Amino acid sequence: MGIEIIKAKCTGCGLCLNECPVEAIRLVEGCAAIDEDVCTLCTACVSVCPYHAIRFEMPHMETPDLSAYQGVWVFAEQCRGSLHRVSFELLGEGRKLADARDTFLAAVLFGDGVTSLADELIARGADRVYLLDDPKVADFRDDLYGTALAALAAQQKPEIILAGATPVGRAFIPRVAAELRTGLTADCTELHIDAAGHLAQTRPAFGGNIMATIVTRRHRPQMATVRYKVMREAEAQAGRSGEVIAVSVPERSLVSRVKVVESIVREGIGVNLVDADIIVSGGGGLGNPENFALIQDLADALGGAVGATRSAVDKGWIDYANQIGQTGKTVCPKLYVAVGISGAIQHIVGMKTSEKLLAINRDPHAPIFRLADYGLVGDLFDILPKLTADIRRLRAAGRNPAEAFTS
């Protein structure tokens, strides 16, 4: 199966040679021949051949015995011995899925000297921790982590694998799905078990204008990456017991083509946007980049971070690191202040799990007001300086004005 040259039809015209992007085709005795070790099955040669002398057939894939797969796995992302908080969110959601499937919840932990982290994962809901504690996986490399996790999954046969839609998860989880020859839904915002027992994976599609729900009916494991800050963290339970299982994978799975020469930690400036309890965001209604100073003043008065819409970032008014939305960060603060933001679905996707929303906009019909817990209709250039001044006066008097919105 795959690409096949029908010699009786091939004239040796050479059109396919020029079309092949990886130079996998050559002429042998006046007939095209394909080097299967080089061919990527892109099928560019099939469409260009005027004599229909190249045939492509999808390789046959056997449907696995779905009953042989059990357990919900969460990839527990860690860096420098500290667990990423998305792991706790995944454990919270994974617990619900595991209970719905009447199965166990497992965390998969890679690293060097990270055994102590297993206790925290168990306290957060994991029944088992599959621990690969090895100097070879001390530093993240997508090829190494991908082959190692795929090898472990091939051994243990989990029904579901979840990972964070973080830079790490986005880098290596697709490789795992490809090696296991199964489906993957990226950037999910909701998960549940459907009536047939499949994992229903919901994510924004078509620029965030619709929410698509995807299922993997014929293959296992079912795999999804989940956006950070869209789900609640699992609460730690003191005294909870679980099993730590030291695992190994074949040596060939621990070979990487990448060598980490140096790792540099960039020190953050100000309040971390993703972890902030209060965020003040500005949109196109600010008019120009200089007016983001008003957003910064209010954020400073509240002790919060500054966010922005994609339109503000695309205009060059503020750095991409501040972007919130479908193509930016997902946040879940206690208070989100939307200033000059109309409420496009692409932005809403990134902040809809905020506990409280204060909207400030001159248009009383702006979609953002449909979601807002509090709304101020008027000119933001009049409202923001007065609001900031009032908040500073309250703080000077020893009061916390944010409590009025978050309590």
Secondary structure, DSSP 4 states (H G I P E B T S, - for coil): -EEEE-TTT-----HHHHH-TT--EEEETTEEEE-TTT-----HHHHH-TT--EEEEPPP-PPP-GGG---EEEE--EETTEE-THHHHHHHHHHHHHHHTT--EEEEEEESS-TTHHHHHHHTT-SEEEEEE-GGGSS--HHHHHHHHHHHHHHH--SEEEEESSHHHHHHHHHHHHHHT--EEEEESEEEE-TTS-EEEEEEETTTTEEEEE---SSSSEEEEE-TTSSPPPPP-TT---EEEE----GGGG--S-------PPPP-SS-TTT-SEEEEE-GGG-SGGGHHHHHHHHHHHT-EEEE-HHHHHTTSS-GGGBBSTTSB----SEEEEES----HHHHHHHTT-SEEEEEES-TT-THHHH-SEEEES-HHHHHHHHHHHHHHHHHTT--TTHHHH-
